[in-house]
Amino acid sequence: MTGEREAHAARAWLLEGLSEQSARHPGPHGTPPAEHKGHTWWRVMCLTGVDYFSTLGYQPGIAALAAGLLSPLATLVLIALTLGGALPVYRRVAKESPHGEGSIAMLERLLPWWAGKIFVLVLLGFAATDFIITITLSAADASAHVVENPFAPHWMEGGNVWITLVLVGGLGAVFLKGFREAIGIAVVLVGLYLTLNLVVLATSAWQILSEPVVIGNWWEAMTASHSSPLAMIGVALLVFPKLALGMSGFETGVAVMPQIRGDSSDTYKKPAGRIRDTRKLLTTAALIMSGFLLLSSLATTILIPEDDFKAGGPANGRALAYLAHEHLGEAFGTVYDVSTIAILWFAGASALAGLLNLVPRYLPRYGMAPEWTRAVRPLVLVFMAIAVGITLWFNADVDAQSGAYATGVLVLMLSASFASTIAARARGHHKAAIGFGVIVVVFAYTLVTNVIERPDGIKIAALFITGILLTSFASRINRAFELRAATVTFDETALRIIDEAAASGPLRIIANEPQEHSTAEYRAKEYSQREQTHIPGAHPVLFLEVFIQNSSDFTADLHVHGDEKHGARRLRVEGAVVPNTIAAVLMELRERTGEVPHGYFNWTEGNPLGHLLRFLVFGHGEVAPVTREVLRRAEPDMDRRPRIHVG
C-alpha cells in the first residue's frame, strides 16, 4: 500500500504542469501571467544575453581555427551580416510576431493544410538542434574552463566529458525542481561577464600597443600567406560561415518579447511599445556583440600562437580566458573562469526554457504531442537524455559541435529572412522585400557552405526532425478518436429547432452530406433512415451536416447554425473532421436537453482501411464507427452515451 502511494505521488509530481501551463513556464522564455508588469528592455536584453554574449567564451577560438590569421577579417564579414542582415530581419520579425512566436509562426500562416504543419515540424527540428546544442556546447566549453584552470584539482585533468555531464545533469535538476524568475540573475551574470571581458580586452590592447611589433608580425604573416588583399577578402568570405555562432542570440531575442513591459497604452493586438523596445534590445545587443567580437578576434589572433588554438591546446575553446590568465594573473583568470562557467551554464538554462515553451506552443495544438508532453518534467527528462547522448557522441568537444550549432542557427535565420521577405512584399514594401530577398540569398549560401563543410549539423538536425515527425504523427493517430472540440455553441434558430424537437422526446439526428439538396432528396433520406433503423414515425428528425474547414487542424470551436429548408430542419456546423464534430454536437445536445440523443447513419461502401486513411488525412471516411468510438472514449457510462444507429 505504501509503495502504491509513493508511486502515485511520484507520478503526480512528474506530470505536474499541463501543456497549457508550460507556455507560461517561469523560465527565460516563459509567457508572464496576466498580472505580470514586465521589465525594462535592457533587463530583458540581459536575459537573451546569457545565450548571445556567452558565445564569447568559445567564438574567438572557433574563428581562429576556421580563419587562422584572417580571423579579424572574417569577423568583419560576420559583423556586416549581423548588422546588415540578421538585425533588420529580426526587427521585422519583432513587428510581425510581437508575442514571442518568432519566425516559425510567420511561416505557419503562409502554408495551408498539412503542408504548413509539416513545415513547422521540420523547423521545430532545426530549432531543437539549435537549443539542444546550445546546452551541450555551452556545458562543454564550461568544462574546458574548469579543466584548464591552474587551481583545478589534478583529478579533473582530462575530465571534460564527465564534468559536462554533471553540468547538464545539474541544469536538468534545476528545471525538475522548478525554474524561477531568471532576469535578476541574468542581469548580474551579463554585467559581470561583459565587465571582465572589457578588462581582458583593454589589457590585451595595452599589450599590443606596448609592443607594436606584434601587429607587424601578424600582418607580415598574413600577407605572406595570401597573394593580395583581394585574395584575403575572398578567403574571409569563404570561411566566415564557420563563424555563424556569433549570431546565435537573435531567435531568443524575439522569444523573450512577452517579458518586455512596453507602454501602458499597449494592447494585445497593438503592442507598439513592446515592439519599439524589442527593437532597441536587438539593436543594442547586436552593437555590443559586434564590438566584442571584433576586439576579441584581433586580440586573440595577434597575441595567441596558432598552435595553441588546436585541439588539446591551452587556448582551445577558451581564447579570452587564456589571455586573462596570461596577462592578468591566475587569480583574475580564475574569477574570469568562474564567470564564464556561470554564464555558459545559464545559457543552457535559457535554451532549455526555450524548448519547454516552443514544443508546447505547437505540438498540442496540432494534436501531435504524446500524453506525457502535457507536463514540463517529462520533457525535461527527454531533453536531458538527448543532451547526454550528444555530449557522449561529440566527446564534449566544442569544435566538433559548432557545425551542428551553426546549422540550427542558420536555418532559423534563413526562415526568418524568408518570412520577412514575404511579409514585406504582402504589405507593399517592395524595396524592403528586395533587401530581405538579398539577405535570404546570403543566409542560404552561408547555410549550404556550412552544411557541405560540416555535415554533422544536418545529420543531427535530421535526427531531431525524424524524431519529431514520427512521434508527432504517432500521437496524432493515437489521439484521432478524441472529442477534439473546444466549445460547441448554437445560434438562436438552432436552439429553437432543438427545443421544439426535444418536446417530443429524445432527439433523432440524421447525419447527412452537406451539399445542397432538393425536397425530394431530404424526404428520401428521411424515409430510408426510418425504414432501415426503425425511427418511430411520430418523432420529428433533425439533419446534422458537417462542413470540413481544415482537416489538418486538431481542435476547433464549433458554431452550430440552424435553418429550415427543403422541408427539412437542419443543424449545420463547420469542423476539422466529420465524426468527431458529430460526436461533440451529440454530447452537447445531451447536456442541453437532459436526454440521450440518437444519431442515424448509413454505412459507407469501400475498403475500411482506405476509409480510415481518408479520415486521418481528409477528415471524413467511414463516419459511423468512428463517431461511435469517439463517443465510447468520451463517455464511459453507456447509459449516458449518445446512441448510434447504422442502416
Secondary structure, 3 states (H helix, E strand, C coil): CHHHHHHHHHHHHHCCCCHHHHCCCCCCCCCCCCCCCCECHHHHHHHHHHHHHHHHHCHHHHHHHHHHHHHHHHHHHHHHHHHHHHHHHHHHHHHHCCCCCCHHHHHHCCCCHHHHHHHHHHHHHHHHHHHHHHHHHHHHHHHHHHHHCCCCCHHHCCCHHHHHHHHHHHHHHHHHHCCCCCHHHHHHHHHHHHHHHHHHHHHHHHHHHHCCHHHHHHHHHHHHHCCCHHHHHHHHHHHHHHHHHHHCCHHHHHHCHHHECCCCCCCCCCCHHHHHHHHHHHHHHHHHHHHHHHHHHHHHHHHCCHHHHCCCCCCCCCHHHHHHHHHHHHHHHHHHHHHHHHHHHHHHHHHHHHHHHHHHHHHHHHCCCCHHHHCHHHHHHHHHHHHHHHHHHHCCCHHHHHHHHHHHHHHHHHHHHHHHHHHHHHCCCHHHHHHHHHHHHHHHHHHHHHHHHCCHHHHHHHHHHHHHHHHHHHHHHHCCCCCCEEEEEECHHHHHHHHHHHCCCCCEEEEECCCCCCHHHHHHHHHHHHHHHCCCCCCCCEEEEEEECCCCCCCEEEEEEEEEECCEEEEEEEECCHHHHHHHHHHHHHHHHCCCCEEEECCCCCCHHHHHHHHHHHCCCCHHHHHHHHHHHHCCCCCCCCEEEEC
